[in-house]
């Protein structure tokens, strides 16, 4: 392969990774801010855990559906346009949440004591649900662009680098919001929406001007053609001359009729129960059962993301490509086992130090699958259906919010957090068993795709 061509590809590959890293980290600024604002919104507005749990559940369910819809769209339309528009509009939704109590003069949103009426609950809840759809315009363009720009034999490692953006974004915003509430008090809960939204707007031009949808736009060949691993296909554009009807049949077989995609999706559902419990309710159970103040709880949650999540994703990607020969599903199996065990020890620990260590370890192991399920789906569905394959993974993952959101919120309100932890741990055990069924799966679906194309 021509050396100049390789250098040009490397430049655009890393330009894409960096732009997506910045853009998606900023998506998290206007997504995980609510989890830190929850205690303040309970105290200042009187919104209950059950009501907040409903917000979280509807947001995540709509988010999962949006990832599915937008997964299909990015396989057919401009990826950078979809992602740029999504980030812009999700910032607008957060700004509207911040401003919603100001509408009390027009609508009956606050009672005489300044507590939320059901009108304000419905307004904020509706905006957060809309935000869920807009957030679903973030991941599908990322996984599709990464599959188009990164060689299949390097996808797990380099997609894990991009996945660190989840932890950087979530960790930074929980630390930021924890600082704002500690410094200005719970009455300034609205700052948890306006400040992250204004910061996140920076990402819109980064995505718009930093990305190209496909190597062909800059005169480069398909990425498989540059991969020395012959298991990844011929390197030709296999679907260049395939009709729309045949393309749809291929997607059906590579995604909807692919048992590996469904195994990944079910296992993702299970581990997301624990992940979302930490992200969405962490500030609540750390203050209520571990006795931390909001600033310390925010700092601990930031550590789970910035330390545990970052290291976990990077190491998981490297192990997948170097130890398991790009069979990332094997790494996921071990990660889910250790994530569940770490979360169990965190729950049972009476020491703040041990609680800190094992909550960070929980994130360390949880974010292995978080980083790898997307690359697994991209590998099994191939770059031609990476968005759709990840859409299936996404919708099942975020349907888990039915459990982690409204169910856990209601149970915590009725019986305390001690009644919630055993359920989350049980889901972790099931997730490990399910992904274990995929142990002997091939690293990618390109050989299968070759066979399907030849049969047509």
N, C-alpha and C positions, 0 to 999 in steps of 0.2 A: 504494500500500500504506500502511495506517495507520501513522503514525510511532510510536505507542505499541507497536504490534505488532512493528515492526522493532526497537525498543529492547529489548523483552522477549526477542525471539529472539536478539539479540546477547548479552544477558546469559547466557542458557542455553547458547548456542553456546560462549562463552569459558569458562564454568564447566565444561562438558564437556571442552574441550580441556585445561584446567589439571588437572582431576582425573585424566584419562587420562595426562597428562604425568607427574605425580607417581607414579601407580600403576605405569606401565610402566617408568619409570626404576628403581623399586625391584624390579621383576621381574628386572632385570639384575644387581642386587646378589646375587641367589641363583642366578645362571646363569653369569656369566663369572668368578666367583671361582676356579673350578677351574683356569682357564688359568694364573693366577699361582701357584697352589699346586703346579702340576705339578713344577717343579724341586725343591721341598722334599719332595714325596712320593716322588720318585725317590731323593733322597739319604737321607731318614730311614727310609722304609719299604721301599726296594728295589723298588718297582713300576717296570716297564720302560716304555719309550716305546711298544712294541707294545701292552702291556696298557692303557696310558693312551689310546692311539689307539683301541682297541676301545671303551673307555668313551665317548670323544667321539663315535665313529661311531654307536653304539647310541643314545646320548642324542639325537643330532640326527635320526636316522631316526625314532625314536619321537616326537620333537618335531614333525617334519613331519607324521607321521600324525595326531598330536593336533590340529594346526592344521586339518587337513582335517576331522576328526570334529567338532571344536568350531566350525568354520566353518559346517557345516550346522546345528548346534544353535543358534547365536546368531541364525540367520535365522528361528528358530521359537520360542525361549524367551528368558527374561530375560538380557540381556547383562551387566548389572551384577552379578547373582548369580553367573554363571559366572566372571567375572573376579575378584571378591572371594574366592570359594572357592579359586580357583586360586592366588592369591598367599598365602593362609593356609597351604595345604597344601604349597606349595613351600618355605616357610620351615621347616615341620616336617621335611621331607625333609633339608634342609641341617643342621638341628640333630642329626638322627640320624646323619648322616655324621660330624659332629664327635665324637659320643659312641661311634661304632662300636668303636674300639680298647679302650674301657673294658669291653667285653663279653668280653675275652680270658679272664677267669676262668670264664666260662660256655662259651664256644666257643674252639676252637683257632685264634686269629686271628694271633698273633705267635709267632715262633720264639724260641729262647733268646737270640738277639742283638737281639731287638726288631724284627726285620724282618717284613714282611707275609707270611703264609702265603697259599695260594690261597683259603682261607676268607675272609680279610679282603678280598682282591682281589674275590672274588665279591660280598661284602656291600656294599662301597662301590660297585662297578659296578652292582649291582642298584638301589641307592638313587639313583644318578645317572640310570639309565634311567627310573625312576619320576619323578624330577624333570623329565626331558624331557617326559613326558606332561603333567605339571602346568603346565609352562611354556607348553605349547601352548594353555592356557586364557587367555593374555594378549592376543595380537595379534587373534584373530577378534572379540572384543567391541569392541576399539578401532576397527578399520576399519569395522565395521558401525555403531557409534555415530557415527563421524565422517561417514559417508555419510548418516546420518539427520539430522544436525544442521547440516552445512555445505552451502551452495549448490554445485551442481556446477561452476559457473564459477569458484569460489574453492577447490575441494577440494585441488588440487595444492599451492598456497601454504600453506594452513592445516594440511593433513596433514603437510607438511614441518616445520611448527612442532612438531607432536606428535612427529614422528620424531626430533627432537633429543633426546628422552628416551632413545633408544637410546644415543647418544654420551655423554650426561651420566651415565647409569647405568653403562655399561661403563667409561668413563673414571674415574669416581669409585671404582668398586670395585677396578680394577686398581691405582690409586694407593694406596687404603686397604690392600689386601693386600700390596703392595710395601713399604709402610711397616711393617706388622706383622711381616713376615718379616725386614726389615732390622733392626728394633729388638729383636725377641725371638728371632731366629734361626730356622733351618729346623725345629727341633724343635717350634716352635709353629705348625706348618702348620694345625692344627685351628682356629686363630683365623680363618683365611680363610673358614671356614664359619659359625662361631657369631656373630661380630660382624656380618657382613652380614645374617644371618638376623634378628637382633634389630632391626636398623635397618629392614629391609624390612617388618616387622610393622606399622609405622606406616601403611603404605599401605592396609591392609585397611579401616579406618573411613573413610578418604578416599574410596575407591571406593564403599563401601556407601551413605554419606550424601550424596556429591557428585554422583551420576549419576541420570539418568532415561533410560529406554530409548527413548523416542520423544517428539517434540514434542507429540503429542496428550495426553500425561500432564499437561502444564501448559497445556492449552487453546490450543496453537498449531497452525497448518495444516501440511501436508507442506512440507518445505523447498524442493522444486522450485517451489512456488507463489510463493515469495518471490524467485525467481531471474529477473532481467530477460532473461537469455539464452534466447531462445525455442527454441534447438536442444535444450534439455534436457527437452523434453516439455511437456505441457499444464498441468502443475502440479496435476492431479488425482491422487488415489490410484488409479493405473491398475489395481491388482490388488485393489481393495476388494471386488469382487463375484465374484472368480474362485474357482472350486472348487479343492479340494486337488489333484485329478488334473490340472487345467489348469495350476495353479501349477507342479507338478512338470515338466510338458512345457515350460513357459516356461523354467524353470531349466536343463533339458537343452539347450535351444537357446541360451540366453544364456551358459551356462558350458561344459558338456561338449562341445557341438557348435560352440563359438565358436573359430575358428582363432586369433584374437588372444589369447585366454587362454592357449593352448598355446604361442604364440610367446613371450609374456611369461614363462611358466613355464620354458621351455628356456633362455632367456637368463639368467633368474634363477639357474638351476642353475649356469651357467658362472661368473658373477661371484661367486657365493657360495663357489666353490672358493678364490678369492683372499681374500675377506673372512674366511672361517673359518680359513684358514691363518694370517692375521695375529692374529685374536682368540684362537685356541686354541693356536697354537704360537709366537706372537710372543716370549714370555718365553724360550722355549727357543732359537730361532735368533738372537735378539739377544745372548744370553749366550754362545752357542757359536761363532757365526761372526763376530759383530761385536765380541766381547770386552767387552761391558758387564756390570757387576755387576747383581744383581737389582733393586736400588733404582732405578738409572738406566734399566734396561729397563722397569720398571713406570712410571716417569715418562714415557718416550718413548711407550709404549703409551697412557698416559692422554692425551698430547698428540694422538695420532692421532685419538682419540675426541672429546675436548673441543674441540680447535681444528679439525683437519681435518674430522672428521665433522659437527660442528655447522655450520660455515660452508658446507660442501658441500651439506648438505640444505636449508638456508635459501635459498641462491642457486639451487639446482636447482629448487625449488618456484616461486620468483619468475619465473625464466626461462620455465618451462613455461606459466604463466598469462599472463604479459605479452608474451613474445616469440613463443612457439609456440601461443598462443591455446588453452591447456589441453591441447595435444597433448604430454603428458609423455613419451610414448615417443620423441619426437625428442630430447629432452634426454638420455634414457637412452643413446641411440646414441653421442652425443659423450662422455658421461661414461665409458662402458665403454672406449672407445678410449684416453682419457687416463689412466684408472686402470691399464690394462695397461702402457702406456708408462712411467708413473711407477714401477710395481713392478719393471719390468725395470731401470730406472736405479738403483733402490735396491739391487737384487741385485748389480749390477756395480760399484757405487761402493766405493772403498777408504777414502774419507774419512768419518769419523763425522758430520761436519757435513752432508755431502751425503746420507748415509744417513738422517739425521734429517729433512731437508727432503723427500726423495722418499718416505719412508714416510708422512709426514703428508699429502703430496700424493696418495698412493695412496688414503688414507682419504677425503680431500676428494672425489675423483671416485667412489670406490666407494659412498659414502653418498648420492650423487645417485640412482642406481638403487635403493638401499636404501629411500630415502624415497618414490620415485615408482612403483615396481612395484606397491605396494599400492594407490595411488590410481588407477593405470592399470587394475588389475583391477576396482576398485570402479566406475570410470567405464564400463568396457566391459560389466560384468555388471549395472550399475545398483544402486541401494541395496537392491532387493528380493532380490538374490542376491550382495551384496558379500561376505558371510562365506564363502559357498561358493566364489566366484571366488578369493578370497584363500587359501582352503584348498588349491586346486590349485597356486597360486603357491608356497605355503609348503611343501607336501610335496615338490615337485621341488627347491626351494631347499635344503632340509635333507637330501635324499637325496645332495646333493653331499658330505656329510660322509663318505660311503663312500670318496670320493677324499681329502678333506682330513684325515680322521681316521685310520682304520686304515691306508690305503694310504700316506699321507705319513709316518705314524709309523714304519711298517715300513721304508720306503725311507730315511728319515733315519737309522734305526738301522743299516741295512746299508751305505749308501753316502754318508751325510752329507747336509747340506741342499743342497749344490750339485746333487745329483741330483733334487731336488724342485722347485726354482724353475722350470726350463723347462716342466714339466708344467702348473704353475699359470698361467704366462703363455700357454701354448697355449689353455687354456680361456678366458682373457680374449679372445683373438682370435676364437674361435668365437662367444662371447657377443655381440660387436659385430656380427658378420655376421648372426646370427639376428635380433636386434632391428631391424636395418636393413630386414628384409623387411616391417616394419610401418609404414614411413615414411608412407604415404598413408592410414593408418587414420583414421577420424573421432575427434573428441575424446571422445565418449561413445557409449553404446549405447542412449540413450533413444529415438531415432528408430526404431531396429530394434525395440525393445520395443513401441512404438506400433503398428508394422506387425503384429507377432506377435499382439498382443491383438485387433486389428481382424479378423485372419484367423480367430479362434476363434469 
